Amino acid sequence: MEEVVLRLKEQGRRRRYQRGKSAPAPPEPPSNASVLTASRSGFLTSVNEAALLEVAVEADGLVLIDRSPGGSLIAGTPIGTAWSRAEETVLPRHQEGADRRSSEAVRTGPERTDLQDTAFGLRQLTDIAAKALSPGINDPTTAVHALSHSSALLCELARHDLGPRLLRDDHRQVRVVLRRPHLQDLLDLAVNRPLRYGAAEPAVLARIAMLLRELAWGRAPDQHPPLTAALARLRSTIDAQDLHATERLRLTELTRLVDEALAGRWPHGRSG
């Protein structure tokens, strides 16, 4: 796990996120948009942003890549769309060549990499937690340790703008839309499997509650919905378990502290 954590810290130093207000909603493709397909099978490792922007500007169009780095692509299946700014036939000038160049700008490989994949580190940590909770290993301590690192990474990511990345031309016109994970996607990735496999382990449930509390602290109201949804799942899981009364009481108190954090309160001396 130490190697994973060190790699995550290095990723954090390499990545650059835009701070500030939430970006406006990206343009949506018209009904007659041209479909872009994957040129080869594999995991989406990176997107050549400069190449996509060049294609869109040359054709006076827009390109949307609807798959995020880290996802699995199958050759010939859709990965996005392209259309002209006039909402006519997509990329009318040299359409076939533009579509091919757009598809080729989406690079694939045999394995996921951390090059552009925001969720890469979370996947690794979640895999560690899930494997630790398997019946053959039964190591909740390692799972809790992995969840602690997941919490730190989620809290860091949530401080920056998540969601689609917009590439603009020299006149500030949006030309390329690249789908990126939202907080909901990242939280589901970090929590869902440990919650499922560790449902009967109070220590795991407690660490998930603390993760939600840590992530809830200082979040803007528009980031609350995924947290409240995850908290509801956690409470439902706790209710379904045959727990000792003392364990149930502690977990109930921890989930209440998540509500407090969402409201902007962190009671002193109540760390859980």
Disulfide bonds with the S-S distance in Angstrom:
none
